[in-house]
Amino acid sequence: MSGGAHLPTGAVGAPEHTAERAAAERAAALKAGWHAADLDWERLQEQGNALLHSGDRAAAGRCFRRAGWIALWRFRATDPRRATTLANLGLTDRLAGREGRARRRYARARRIWRETGPFIATMQIARRARSSLFHLRMETKHWDTYQDNMRIRMTAFARETAEALAALEQGRPVACRLYQRWRAEKPPVFDDTRKLLAAALMVGVGETTLPEVKD
């Protein structure tokens, strides 16, 4: 898997990963210090959410399960992406009527998500490519302030996701948009802010009405 997952294509709303573009993105990610598993997990969650929004629950579930194996074997137990993985597996259970298992997974996801504070405090923040020399100079001159502001912003995203996970565990509607904001918020660099935002915004949201319970 981590050597280059063969990902599903054509999902409505999913980023287009042509072979050339995908190879260039993978090369950039590896050069920045990411592992192949980091990018594979992100792409699978993108595809899973896009398929979920297009109504293809079965295919979405397959993406979420494949991402689950990556998270299980390659990510630390306190990695925020482990929480997202559990939440999306919980959603898959809920849509299949396995409400008991779904709630247990959501509860585990919330326990992991409570550890995002230390992750944000120590996250590696890469410099962004700026459109003008002025912005580049401002970022360089005020780098410490920039990083502090970025951590504040990431904390706000984490707080929203914590509220979403609490709602999902209880089967209530989620008050904020998550995946719909990912494309606009997706950082152009491969650092820990991208990992955190992927975890925060790719928590899948399905129907708010609970299906018939099977367990």
ChimeraX attribute file (.defattr): number of C-alpha atoms within 10 A of each C-alpha:
attribute: neighborCount
match mode: 1-to-1
recipient: residues
	/A:1	13
	/A:2	13
	/A:3	9
	/A:4	13
	/A:5	15
	/A:6	9
	/A:7	12
	/A:8	17
	/A:9	13
	/A:10	12
	/A:11	21
	/A:12	16
	/A:13	16
	/A:14	20
	/A:15	14
	/A:16	13
	/A:17	15
	/A:18	10
	/A:19	9
	/A:20	9
	/A:21	11
	/A:22	14
	/A:23	13
	/A:24	11
	/A:25	15
	/A:26	19
	/A:27	13
	/A:28	14
	/A:29	18
	/A:30	14
	/A:31	11
	/A:32	13
	/A:33	10
	/A:34	16
	/A:35	15
	/A:36	17
	/A:37	20
	/A:38	21
	/A:39	21
	/A:40	22
	/A:41	27
	/A:42	18
	/A:43	21
	/A:44	24
	/A:45	30
	/A:46	26
	/A:47	27
	/A:48	30
	/A:49	33
	/A:50	24
	/A:51	24
	/A:52	22
	/A:53	20
	/A:54	14
	/A:55	14
	/A:56	15
	/A:57	19
	/A:58	15
	/A:59	18
	/A:60	26
	/A:61	22
	/A:62	17
	/A:63	25
	/A:64	28
	/A:65	20
	/A:66	19
	/A:67	28
	/A:68	22
	/A:69	14
	/A:70	19
	/A:71	22
	/A:72	13
	/A:73	10
	/A:74	15
	/A:75	15
	/A:76	11
	/A:77	13
	/A:78	17
	/A:79	18
	/A:80	27
	/A:81	30
	/A:82	23
	/A:83	29
	/A:84	30
	/A:85	29
	/A:86	27
	/A:87	29
	/A:88	30
	/A:89	25
	/A:90	28
	/A:91	29
	/A:92	25
	/A:93	19
	/A:94	24
	/A:95	21
	/A:96	17
	/A:97	17
	/A:98	18
	/A:99	23
	/A:100	14
	/A:101	18
	/A:102	25
	/A:103	20
	/A:104	15
	/A:105	22
	/A:106	26
	/A:107	21
	/A:108	16
	/A:109	26
	/A:110	23
	/A:111	14
	/A:112	19
	/A:113	25
	/A:114	15
	/A:115	14
	/A:116	21
	/A:117	16
	/A:118	10
	/A:119	16
	/A:120	21
	/A:121	13
	/A:122	10
	/A:123	16
	/A:124	13
	/A:125	17
	/A:126	16
	/A:127	15
	/A:128	12
	/A:129	11
	/A:130	12
	/A:131	8
	/A:132	8
	/A:133	9
	/A:134	10
	/A:135	13
	/A:136	14
	/A:137	12
	/A:138	12
	/A:139	18
	/A:140	12
	/A:141	11
	/A:142	10
	/A:143	13
	/A:144	11
	/A:145	11
	/A:146	16
	/A:147	17
	/A:148	12
	/A:149	12
	/A:150	15
	/A:151	19
	/A:152	14
	/A:153	14
	/A:154	20
	/A:155	17
	/A:156	12
	/A:157	17
	/A:158	23
	/A:159	17
	/A:160	17
	/A:161	25
	/A:162	19
	/A:163	14
	/A:164	23
	/A:165	26
	/A:166	16
	/A:167	16
	/A:168	25
	/A:169	21
	/A:170	13
	/A:171	18
	/A:172	15
	/A:173	14
	/A:174	18
	/A:175	10
	/A:176	13
	/A:177	13
	/A:178	21
	/A:179	22
	/A:180	15
	/A:181	13
	/A:182	16
	/A:183	14
	/A:184	8
	/A:185	13
	/A:186	15
	/A:187	17
	/A:188	11
	/A:189	16
	/A:190	22
	/A:191	18
	/A:192	18
	/A:193	22
	/A:194	19
	/A:195	20
	/A:196	21
	/A:197	22
	/A:198	26
	/A:199	23
	/A:200	26
	/A:201	26
	/A:202	25
	/A:203	25
	/A:204	27
	/A:205	20
	/A:206	21
	/A:207	12
	/A:208	13
	/A:209	10
	/A:210	14
	/A:211	13
	/A:212	12
	/A:213	12
	/A:214	12
	/A:215	9
